[in-house]
Amino acid sequence: MYTIEMAYARMRELQDLANRSRAHQPSAASKRAAKKRAKKR
């Protein structure tokens, strides 16, 4: 069974991958995203 938790975990995984792949070109957008992530936790 595929749960919403599993979907959410996968989404986070992909998000972290994407963030890491563009970490070498930091922008205002990625800084905002980092702030959002920090608030959610």
N, C-alpha and C positions, 0 to 999 in steps of 0.2 A: 504493500500500500504506500502511495506517495502522499506524504503529508505536507501541510503548509510550512511546517518547520523545516522539512527537508528542502523544499523549494527556496525558502528564505536563506538557509545555510548555503545552498548552491549559488544564490544571487550574491551573497556576501563574498564568496570565494572568487567569483568572476570579477566583482568590483575591486577586490584587493589586487588581483592580477592586473587589471587595467590600470589601477593607480600606480603599481610598481613599474609597469612598462613605460609610463610617461613621467616617472619620477625624475628622469634626467633632464626634463625640460619644464621646471616648475613655473606655474602661472597663477594668476589671481584666482582662477576657477578652481584649481586643485587645492589651493589654500582654503578656500571656502568649503570645499568638500571635506577637507581634513577637520575643519571646525565642526561641521555637521556630524561627522562620524564620532568625534569626541563627545558631543552632547548626547548622542543616542545611547552610548554605553553607560 
